[in-house]
Amino acid sequence: MASPLKHTPPAGSRLQPARLILRLGLIVATIVLFAYSVIHIAYHDITPKVYYPPDPVRQTSGGGPRTVAAIVETRSGTNLLPIILHFSGVLGPNWPIHVFKGPDNTALFHSSAAVRRLMASGGIVLHDLPSGTAIKTHDDVTALFTNKWLYEALAPAQHVLFFQTDSIICANSEHRVEDFLQFPLIGAPIIPRYGSGYNGGLSLRHIPSVLRTLEQFPWAQNPIIEDQYFAINMAKLDGIKLPTTEEAMLFSVETHWYDRPMGYHQAQRWNKDRMPEIVKWCPEILLTEEGALYKNLPSQF
């Protein structure tokens, strides 16, 4: 009597223990990574999405810079040159720094070898403010920033990043200022208790839109602080889309809190209790305000 046939599966079709363990390991790793992603998203309560220009055009057809940065400062503060050099380094050569200065701090810019080198290459451009221009009060700042002369002096630039000695951009940020060129105006969003719009201390402005606003809605007809004036009236222009609060918080933080902004304005004033966290994310914040920040840091610093 013939013995019954025994079916033996091919060796390649049998799942070996090692392969089974490997597959189980991959499944577990996938689950862990998915759980981490969910927790990470939940932790960051704000995840604003910003459009990345595929190939930002940074030069005009005539060869002049389309993008510039600018600071208006008539004092000789101890952190003025470090702040300017920081912005120059982080922004790069496509963002020459325009400095609107007064007679009292002219010599300061010629005292630094690093600044002289950038001046010689066009990386820093000095402008004299009109005689008698005062920059001591909010009214003084508003009077200057609602004057067409300030923006026309930057021609042929199309976009200007204004900054002050109490503002900073963070080298750790994954975002570039170019990522926000889609907006005609953006700065740290202002909480309703203090007004509306975006703070001008660190702000990116589309110069043609600024000039249109000044022409169609003369500031004298609604004399309020300049940054809120531009936010309110620029929104009335045809074809204008201003950023949402979440998008603006990604650009800069002041009174609204977000933990990974590209920049800050007056961080120590509005977020004193969060300074350890801010310093870890953006150690350059220590350059701001002539060392005043050091006095506000907790003892562990």
Helices and strands as residue ranges (DSSP letters): G 11-13, H 17-43, E 67-72, H 80-91, E 97-101, G 103-105, H 106-110, H 113-121, E 124-128, H 138-145, H 148-152, E 159-162, E 167-169, G 177-180, E 185-189, G 192-194, E 198-206, H 207-216, G 219-221, H 226-234, H 245-251, E 252-253, E 263-265, H 267-270, G 272-274, H 275-281, G 283-287, G 289-291, H 292-296
